[in-house]
Amino acid sequence: MAQVLEFKLPDLGEGLTEAEIVRWLVSVGDVVAIDQPVVEVETAKAMVEVPCPYGGVVTARYGEEGTELPVGAPLLTVAVGGTGAPEERAEAAPGAAPTVGEAAAESAVSSEYSGNVLVGYGTAGPAARRRRVRHESHAVAKPLAAAQAAPAPAPVAVPAPVAVAPVAVAAGGHSGPVPVISPLVRKLARDRGLDLRDVRGSGPEGLILRADVELAIAVLEGPVAAQETAIAPAPAAVPVSAAAPAAERVPLRGVRGAVADKLSRSRTEIPDATCWVDADATELMAARTAMNAAGGPKISLLALLARICVHALSRFPELNSTVDTAAREIVRLPAVHLGFAAQTPRGLVVPVVKDAGARTAESLTAEFARLTESARQSALTPADLTGGTFTLNNYGVFGVDGSTPIINHPEAAMLGVGRIIPKPWVHQGELAVRQVVQLSLTFDHRVCDGGTAGGFLRYVADCVEQPAVLLRTL
């Protein structure tokens, strides 16, 4: 007597809740075998062929191609006929010879179990039956022998020994179905020609996992397969690297290398700090205009700022010094050799005006012009680039207001001068438009404290705002 069993869409082992029917592989009336793929479905992650856990005749299909079904929805029904199937009779009671009706009834306990082949899709029912078969497998021989001797139909007695052999390797000699939880695992084994009855499962109660199948395939195919798997992603990476533009590598040598080394050493050794102040440079600009209007060589603004720095250093000699780290001493230098930052096509250089304190504004202007031209022509000598004790950095030529520069090692301080631009300013109690500049001082905190640095910067700002202050020291 035939029994109609319902096969529901199983959980495909990907944590998904639905799948779309892409293509039916069987039609109503077709005869299907156990574990035969019956439908191709598409999930959010993969295209999967779903095998049917029952053997028999397809009596109904649920859903057309393109229909999306939730997990657990009926997929098709199969009429299990009188011929039976080995897996169905392995589930029968071992104490007596099973009949066709008993085998079908045992297989049709609940459609939620998805049959005996797709273990794990339903409740614990199939697991309980597996345990019963495993513990009582030694008693199967007697009913099998009795079935062979009794006048029972041949289909019932002949396939029985076959049900014992498949699991002999996978389950240690016990009879029962192949315990596989996922159709993906079955498809992987089928595509690679692997017999799941030869695989020992590492999951709960001998469940065969994907890792078990992949390990068995690796063992069968040998090192060649492992090597192919290892190099498989390489072709995909070639177009990506080929399409990406190559990075340009610029060697750190010459001027750029020397600058990198000196600035890195400065940042590593010197604990620097910076303070800044805005100053009204209107009077200084007017004084320069008056000097140049009197005739003679033109006086540069940089020369006037240099004269201010020299006088400020005479009042705050702590900033015209260097630190001898080996002797742990601060060395205060008697003469001011004033360096100034100059940007050239080859990079940043710092030429040095020797004995800047002994020079006039005209002499400073001439020396600045000579060193700047030599820098542009790459004609500076080593003597022109060494021996500095303090640096003046006029970054206002780049159109910026402020900066926190890195000290020119082994010096102890650097004065930065921003651009001079018209700004609203309170002058003699009234709001007016004045020529304003931002001054910044970066100093080595080992040679002085903030009071000294602030006093130096304030004196420089006062001289910028009131150049007449310099007349007291001339």
Secondary structure, DSSP 8 states (H G I E B T S, - for coil): --EEEEEE----SSS-SEEEEEEES--TT-EE-TTEEEEEEE-SS-EEEEEES--EEEEEE-S-TT-EEETTSEEEEEEE-TT--HHHHHTS-TTS---HHHHHHHHTS-GGG-TTTBTTSS-SHHHHHHHHHHHTGGGSHHHHHHHHHSS--HHHHSSHHHHHSTHHHHTTS--S---B--HHHHHHHHHTT--GGG----SGGG-B-HHHHHHHHHHHHHHHHHHHHHHTTHHHHHHHHHHS---------HHHHHHHHHHHHHHHH--EEEEEEEEE-HHHHHHHHHHHHTSSS---HHHHHHHHHHHHHHH-GGGSEEEETTTTEEEE-SS--EEE-EEETTEEE--EETTGGG--HHHHHHHHHHHHHHHHTT---GGGGS--SEEEE-GGGGT-S-------TT-SEEEEE---EEEEEEETTEEEEEEEEEEEEEEETTT--HHHHHHHHHHHHHHHH-GGGGGGT-
